[in-house]
Amino acid sequence: MIARIFLDHPAKVDESFFEHMAFALKFSGLLFAAAGAALVHALIPCLFEKTASRIIATLYARTHNRGQ
């Protein structure tokens, strides 16, 4: 049960538990940054015009077909 919860998915993407944790935490931080940029852009449209979409595109490129 422990292996299924904590180890199976990281192994599918060829990572250890801690490697996967680091990747997911960085991914989460970048999503928060994209959300912040989008929020500022909503209030002041001339700022961060492409920042959120650029971050999302980068994250997609890093994860597309990962572990397949």
PDB file as gemmi writes it, atoms N, CA and C in Angstrom:
CRYST1    1.000    1.000    1.000  90.00  90.00  90.00 P 1                      
ATOM      1  N   MET A   1       0.825  -1.196   0.000  1.00  0.00           N  
ATOM      2  CA  MET A   1       0.000   0.000   0.000  1.00  0.00           C  
ATOM      3  C   MET A   1       0.872   1.265   0.000  1.00  0.00           C  
ATOM      4  N   ILE A   2       1.894   1.302   0.835  1.00  0.00           N  
ATOM      5  CA  ILE A   2       2.783   2.470   0.898  1.00  0.00           C  
ATOM      6  C   ILE A   2       3.470   2.685  -0.448  1.00  0.00           C  
ATOM      7  N   ALA A   3       3.959   1.603  -1.037  1.00  0.00           N  
ATOM      8  CA  ALA A   3       4.620   1.723  -2.340  1.00  0.00           C  
ATOM      9  C   ALA A   3       3.652   2.256  -3.384  1.00  0.00           C  
ATOM     10  N   ARG A   4       2.427   1.782  -3.373  1.00  0.00           N  
ATOM     11  CA  ARG A   4       1.449   2.239  -4.353  1.00  0.00           C  
ATOM     12  C   ARG A   4       1.179   3.722  -4.196  1.00  0.00           C  
ATOM     13  N   ILE A   5       1.063   4.184  -2.976  1.00  0.00           N  
ATOM     14  CA  ILE A   5       0.736   5.589  -2.717  1.00  0.00           C  
ATOM     15  C   ILE A   5       1.912   6.517  -3.043  1.00  0.00           C  
ATOM     16  N   PHE A   6       3.115   6.139  -2.643  1.00  0.00           N  
ATOM     17  CA  PHE A   6       4.248   7.057  -2.716  1.00  0.00           C  
ATOM     18  C   PHE A   6       5.263   6.773  -3.816  1.00  0.00           C  
ATOM     19  N   LEU A   7       5.320   5.563  -4.328  1.00  0.00           N  
ATOM     20  CA  LEU A   7       6.412   5.201  -5.227  1.00  0.00           C  
ATOM     21  C   LEU A   7       6.001   4.829  -6.643  1.00  0.00           C  
ATOM     22  N   ASP A   8       4.798   4.321  -6.825  1.00  0.00           N  
ATOM     23  CA  ASP A   8       4.408   3.839  -8.154  1.00  0.00           C  
ATOM     24  C   ASP A   8       4.412   4.944  -9.209  1.00  0.00           C  
ATOM     25  N   HIS A   9       3.763   6.054  -8.921  1.00  0.00           N  
ATOM     26  CA  HIS A   9       3.709   7.127  -9.920  1.00  0.00           C  
ATOM     27  C   HIS A   9       5.086   7.717 -10.224  1.00  0.00           C  
ATOM     28  N   PRO A  10       5.897   8.077  -9.214  1.00  0.00           N  
ATOM     29  CA  PRO A  10       7.234   8.585  -9.542  1.00  0.00           C  
ATOM     30  C   PRO A  10       8.038   7.597 -10.402  1.00  0.00           C  
ATOM     31  N   ALA A  11       7.894   6.317 -10.134  1.00  0.00           N  
ATOM     32  CA  ALA A  11       8.614   5.315 -10.929  1.00  0.00           C  
ATOM     33  C   ALA A  11       8.146   5.328 -12.386  1.00  0.00           C  
ATOM     34  N   LYS A  12       6.873   5.610 -12.614  1.00  0.00           N  
ATOM     35  CA  LYS A  12       6.351   5.656 -13.985  1.00  0.00           C  
ATOM     36  C   LYS A  12       6.999   6.757 -14.810  1.00  0.00           C  
ATOM     37  N   VAL A  13       7.465   7.804 -14.164  1.00  0.00           N  
ATOM     38  CA  VAL A  13       8.144   8.897 -14.869  1.00  0.00           C  
ATOM     39  C   VAL A  13       9.656   8.859 -14.616  1.00  0.00           C  
ATOM     40  N   ASP A  14      10.133   7.679 -14.173  1.00  0.00           N  
ATOM     41  CA  ASP A  14      11.555   7.423 -13.977  1.00  0.00           C  
ATOM     42  C   ASP A  14      12.202   8.392 -12.984  1.00  0.00           C  
ATOM     43  N   GLU A  15      11.533   8.570 -11.847  1.00  0.00           N  
ATOM     44  CA  GLU A  15      12.061   9.438 -10.793  1.00  0.00           C  
ATOM     45  C   GLU A  15      11.924   8.740  -9.448  1.00  0.00           C  
ATOM     46  N   SER A  16      12.761   9.146  -8.507  1.00  0.00           N  
ATOM     47  CA  SER A  16      12.589   8.707  -7.125  1.00  0.00           C  
ATOM     48  C   SER A  16      11.477   9.556  -6.505  1.00  0.00           C  
ATOM     49  N   PHE A  17      11.070   9.179  -5.313  1.00  0.00           N  
ATOM     50  CA  PHE A  17      10.044   9.954  -4.610  1.00  0.00           C  
ATOM     51  C   PHE A  17      10.488  11.409  -4.442  1.00  0.00           C  
ATOM     52  N   PHE A  18      11.735  11.622  -4.010  1.00  0.00           N  
ATOM     53  CA  PHE A  18      12.203  12.979  -3.748  1.00  0.00           C  
ATOM     54  C   PHE A  18      12.449  13.772  -5.026  1.00  0.00           C  
ATOM     55  N   GLU A  19      12.893  13.116  -6.091  1.00  0.00           N  
ATOM     56  CA  GLU A  19      13.017  13.801  -7.381  1.00  0.00           C  
ATOM     57  C   GLU A  19      11.646  14.265  -7.862  1.00  0.00           C  
ATOM     58  N   HIS A  20      10.659  13.390  -7.698  1.00  0.00           N  
ATOM     59  CA  HIS A  20       9.317  13.743  -8.125  1.00  0.00           C  
ATOM     60  C   HIS A  20       8.735  14.871  -7.263  1.00  0.00           C  
ATOM     61  N   MET A  21       9.023  14.820  -5.972  1.00  0.00           N  
ATOM     62  CA  MET A  21       8.563  15.879  -5.074  1.00  0.00           C  
ATOM     63  C   MET A  21       9.153  17.222  -5.489  1.00  0.00           C  
ATOM     64  N   ALA A  22      10.451  17.247  -5.775  1.00  0.00           N  
ATOM     65  CA  ALA A  22      11.099  18.491  -6.182  1.00  0.00           C  
ATOM     66  C   ALA A  22      10.498  19.013  -7.487  1.00  0.00           C  
ATOM     67  N   PHE A  23      10.274  18.116  -8.454  1.00  0.00           N  
ATOM     68  CA  PHE A  23       9.680  18.527  -9.724  1.00  0.00           C  
ATOM     69  C   PHE A  23       8.287  19.108  -9.493  1.00  0.00           C  
ATOM     70  N   ALA A  24       7.475  18.426  -8.703  1.00  0.00           N  
ATOM     71  CA  ALA A  24       6.103  18.867  -8.457  1.00  0.00           C  
ATOM     72  C   ALA A  24       6.063  20.196  -7.691  1.00  0.00           C  
ATOM     73  N   LEU A  25       6.973  20.381  -6.749  1.00  0.00           N  
ATOM     74  CA  LEU A  25       7.019  21.646  -6.007  1.00  0.00           C  
ATOM     75  C   LEU A  25       7.427  22.805  -6.918  1.00  0.00           C  
ATOM     76  N   LYS A  26       8.404  22.567  -7.793  1.00  0.00           N  
ATOM     77  CA  LYS A  26       8.802  23.609  -8.740  1.00  0.00           C  
ATOM     78  C   LYS A  26       7.657  23.907  -9.699  1.00  0.00           C  
ATOM     79  N   PHE A  27       6.985  22.867 -10.173  1.00  0.00           N  
ATOM     80  CA  PHE A  27       5.836  23.019 -11.059  1.00  0.00           C  
ATOM     81  C   PHE A  27       4.760  23.869 -10.378  1.00  0.00           C  
ATOM     82  N   SER A  28       4.477  23.556  -9.124  1.00  0.00           N  
ATOM     83  CA  SER A  28       3.486  24.301  -8.351  1.00  0.00           C  
ATOM     84  C   SER A  28       3.881  25.768  -8.207  1.00  0.00           C  
ATOM     85  N   GLY A  29       5.146  26.016  -7.919  1.00  0.00           N  
ATOM     86  CA  GLY A  29       5.626  27.396  -7.792  1.00  0.00           C  
ATOM     87  C   GLY A  29       5.466  28.179  -9.081  1.00  0.00           C  
ATOM     88  N   LEU A  30       5.756  27.525 -10.203  1.00  0.00           N  
ATOM     89  CA  LEU A  30       5.596  28.201 -11.486  1.00  0.00           C  
ATOM     90  C   LEU A  30       4.122  28.458 -11.801  1.00  0.00           C  
ATOM     91  N   LEU A  31       3.245  27.547 -11.399  1.00  0.00           N  
ATOM     92  CA  LEU A  31       1.813  27.791 -11.581  1.00  0.00           C  
ATOM     93  C   LEU A  31       1.345  28.984 -10.752  1.00  0.00           C  
ATOM     94  N   PHE A  32       1.852  29.089  -9.518  1.00  0.00           N  
ATOM     95  CA  PHE A  32       1.518  30.255  -8.688  1.00  0.00           C  
ATOM     96  C   PHE A  32       2.035  31.541  -9.327  1.00  0.00           C  
ATOM     97  N   ALA A  33       3.237  31.495  -9.896  1.00  0.00           N  
ATOM     98  CA  ALA A  33       3.791  32.669 -10.574  1.00  0.00           C  
ATOM     99  C   ALA A  33       2.928  33.051 -11.776  1.00  0.00           C  
ATOM    100  N   ALA A  34       2.489  32.041 -12.549  1.00  0.00           N  
ATOM    101  CA  ALA A  34       1.630  32.315 -13.702  1.00  0.00           C  
ATOM    102  C   ALA A  34       0.306  32.923 -13.246  1.00  0.00           C  
ATOM    103  N   ALA A  35      -0.245  32.397 -12.168  1.00  0.00           N  
ATOM    104  CA  ALA A  35      -1.505  32.938 -11.643  1.00  0.00           C  
ATOM    105  C   ALA A  35      -1.321  34.385 -11.181  1.00  0.00           C  
ATOM    106  N   GLY A  36      -0.210  34.667 -10.515  1.00  0.00           N  
ATOM    107  CA  GLY A  36       0.063  36.041 -10.077  1.00  0.00           C  
ATOM    108  C   GLY A  36       0.216  36.992 -11.246  1.00  0.00           C  
ATOM    109  N   ALA A  37       0.930  36.545 -12.273  1.00  0.00           N  
ATOM    110  CA  ALA A  37       1.106  37.379 -13.467  1.00  0.00           C  
ATOM    111  C   ALA A  37      -0.246  37.635 -14.136  1.00  0.00           C  
ATOM    112  N   ALA A  38      -1.085  36.603 -14.210  1.00  0.00           N  
ATOM    113  CA  ALA A  38      -2.407  36.768 -14.821  1.00  0.00           C  
ATOM    114  C   ALA A  38      -3.277  37.721 -14.000  1.00  0.00           C  
ATOM    115  N   LEU A  39      -3.163  37.659 -12.684  1.00  0.00           N  
ATOM    116  CA  LEU A  39      -3.929  38.557 -11.821  1.00  0.00           C  
ATOM    117  C   LEU A  39      -3.498  40.011 -12.030  1.00  0.00           C  
ATOM    118  N   VAL A  40      -2.191  40.242 -12.036  1.00  0.00           N  
ATOM    119  CA  VAL A  40      -1.698  41.602 -12.270  1.00  0.00           C  
ATOM    120  C   VAL A  40      -2.111  42.072 -13.657  1.00  0.00           C  
ATOM    121  N   HIS A  41      -2.009  41.200 -14.649  1.00  0.00           N  
ATOM    122  CA  HIS A  41      -2.393  41.548 -16.015  1.00  0.00           C  
ATOM    123  C   HIS A  41      -3.882  41.908 -16.097  1.00  0.00           C  
ATOM    124  N   ALA A  42      -4.705  41.222 -15.321  1.00  0.00           N  
ATOM    125  CA  ALA A  42      -6.145  41.529 -15.325  1.00  0.00           C  
ATOM    126  C   ALA A  42      -6.406  42.949 -14.821  1.00  0.00           C  
ATOM    127  N   LEU A  43      -5.600  43.389 -13.865  1.00  0.00           N  
ATOM    128  CA  LEU A  43      -5.784  44.717 -13.283  1.00  0.00           C  
ATOM    129  C   LEU A  43      -5.079  45.806 -14.088  1.00  0.00           C  
ATOM    130  N   ILE A  44      -3.910  45.487 -14.626  1.00  0.00           N  
ATOM    131  CA  ILE A  44      -3.110  46.439 -15.391  1.00  0.00           C  
ATOM    132  C   ILE A  44      -2.681  45.736 -16.689  1.00  0.00           C  
ATOM    133  N   PRO A  45      -3.496  45.816 -17.725  1.00  0.00           N  
ATOM    134  CA  PRO A  45      -3.290  45.026 -18.942  1.00  0.00           C  
ATOM    135  C   PRO A  45      -1.946  45.202 -19.642  1.00  0.00           C  
ATOM    136  N   CYS A  46      -1.269  46.306 -19.443  1.00  0.00           N  
ATOM    137  CA  CYS A  46       0.013  46.495 -20.123  1.00  0.00           C  
ATOM    138  C   CYS A  46       1.148  45.725 -19.452  1.00  0.00           C  
ATOM    139  N   LEU A  47       0.905  45.158 -18.286  1.00  0.00           N  
ATOM    140  CA  LEU A  47       1.930  44.390 -17.580  1.00  0.00           C  
ATOM    141  C   LEU A  47       1.725  42.891 -17.792  1.00  0.00           C  
ATOM    142  N   PHE A  48       2.809  42.156 -17.883  1.00  0.00           N  
ATOM    143  CA  PHE A  48       2.796  40.697 -17.983  1.00  0.00           C  
ATOM    144  C   PHE A  48       1.887  40.190 -19.105  1.00  0.00           C  
ATOM    145  N   GLU A  49       1.983  40.807 -20.265  1.00  0.00           N  
ATOM    146  CA  GLU A  49       1.100  40.475 -21.379  1.00  0.00           C  
ATOM    147  C   GLU A  49       1.203  39.018 -21.827  1.00  0.00           C  
ATOM    148  N   LYS A  50       2.383  38.438 -21.765  1.00  0.00           N  
ATOM    149  CA  LYS A  50       2.559  37.061 -22.233  1.00  0.00           C  
ATOM    150  C   LYS A  50       3.170  36.139 -21.182  1.00  0.00           C  
ATOM    151  N   THR A  51       3.375  36.647 -19.994  1.00  0.00           N  
ATOM    152  CA  THR A  51       4.084  35.885 -18.969  1.00  0.00           C  
ATOM    153  C   THR A  51       3.365  34.597 -18.588  1.00  0.00           C  
ATOM    154  N   ALA A  52       2.095  34.688 -18.258  1.00  0.00           N  
ATOM    155  CA  ALA A  52       1.359  33.496 -17.818  1.00  0.00           C  
ATOM    156  C   ALA A  52       1.310  32.448 -18.920  1.00  0.00           C  
ATOM    157  N   SER A  53       1.002  32.862 -20.131  1.00  0.00           N  
ATOM    158  CA  SER A  53       0.919  31.884 -21.221  1.00  0.00           C  
ATOM    159  C   SER A  53       2.283  31.270 -21.526  1.00  0.00           C  
ATOM    160  N   ARG A  54       3.358  32.042 -21.396  1.00  0.00           N  
ATOM    161  CA  ARG A  54       4.701  31.510 -21.621  1.00  0.00           C  
ATOM    162  C   ARG A  54       5.058  30.458 -20.560  1.00  0.00           C  
ATOM    163  N   ILE A  55       4.715  30.737 -19.306  1.00  0.00           N  
ATOM    164  CA  ILE A  55       4.983  29.780 -18.236  1.00  0.00           C  
ATOM    165  C   ILE A  55       4.195  28.489 -18.473  1.00  0.00           C  
ATOM    166  N   ILE A  56       2.928  28.618 -18.814  1.00  0.00           N  
ATOM    167  CA  ILE A  56       2.089  27.440 -19.054  1.00  0.00           C  
ATOM    168  C   ILE A  56       2.636  26.633 -20.232  1.00  0.00           C  
ATOM    169  N   ALA A  57       3.048  27.290 -21.299  1.00  0.00           N  
ATOM    170  CA  ALA A  57       3.606  26.589 -22.455  1.00  0.00           C  
ATOM    171  C   ALA A  57       4.888  25.837 -22.069  1.00  0.00           C  
ATOM    172  N   THR A  58       5.719  26.457 -21.246  1.00  0.00           N  
ATOM    173  CA  THR A  58       6.945  25.817 -20.784  1.00  0.00           C  
ATOM    174  C   THR A  58       6.628  24.585 -19.942  1.00  0.00           C  
ATOM    175  N   LEU A  59       5.666  24.721 -19.035  1.00  0.00           N  
ATOM    176  CA  LEU A  59       5.283  23.587 -18.197  1.00  0.00           C  
ATOM    177  C   LEU A  59       4.709  22.457 -19.040  1.00  0.00           C  
ATOM    178  N   TYR A  60       3.904  22.786 -20.023  1.00  0.00           N  
ATOM    179  CA  TYR A  60       3.342  21.768 -20.898  1.00  0.00           C  
ATOM    180  C   TYR A  60       4.459  21.037 -21.640  1.00  0.00           C  
ATOM    181  N   ALA A  61       5.413  21.779 -22.162  1.00  0.00           N  
ATOM    182  CA  ALA A  61       6.520  21.157 -22.896  1.00  0.00           C  
ATOM    183  C   ALA A  61       7.318  20.213 -21.999  1.00  0.00           C  
ATOM    184  N   ARG A  62       7.472  20.567 -20.737  1.00  0.00           N  
ATOM    185  CA  ARG A  62       8.227  19.726 -19.803  1.00  0.00           C  
ATOM    186  C   ARG A  62       7.481  18.452 -19.428  1.00  0.00           C  
ATOM    187  N   THR A  63       6.164  18.481 -19.498  1.00  0.00           N  
ATOM    188  CA  THR A  63       5.387  17.323 -19.036  1.00  0.00           C  
ATOM    189  C   THR A  63       4.728  16.527 -20.135  1.00  0.00           C  
ATOM    190  N   HIS A  64       4.676  17.048 -21.348  1.00  0.00           N  
ATOM    191  CA  HIS A  64       4.002  16.362 -22.450  1.00  0.00           C  
ATOM    192  C   HIS A  64       4.709  15.029 -22.744  1.00  0.00           C  
ATOM    193  N   ASN A  65       3.939  13.980 -22.785  1.00  0.00           N  
ATOM    194  CA  ASN A  65       4.425  12.625 -23.048  1.00  0.00           C  
ATOM    195  C   ASN A  65       5.434  12.126 -22.010  1.00  0.00           C  
ATOM    196  N   ARG A  66       5.418  12.717 -20.841  1.00  0.00           N  
ATOM    197  CA  ARG A  66       6.340  12.316 -19.776  1.00  0.00           C  
ATOM    198  C   ARG A  66       5.932  10.942 -19.242  1.00  0.00           C  
ATOM    199  N   GLY A  67       6.847  10.031 -19.179  1.00  0.00           N  
ATOM    200  CA  GLY A  67       6.587   8.719 -18.603  1.00  0.00           C  
ATOM    201  C   GLY A  67       5.794   7.792 -19.506  1.00  0.00           C  
ATOM    202  N   GLN A  68       5.721   8.114 -20.796  1.00  0.00           N  
ATOM    203  CA  GLN A  68       4.969   7.226 -21.697  1.00  0.00           C  
ATOM    204  C   GLN A  68       5.903   6.327 -22.447  1.00  0.00           C  
TER     205      GLN A  68                                                      
END                                                                             
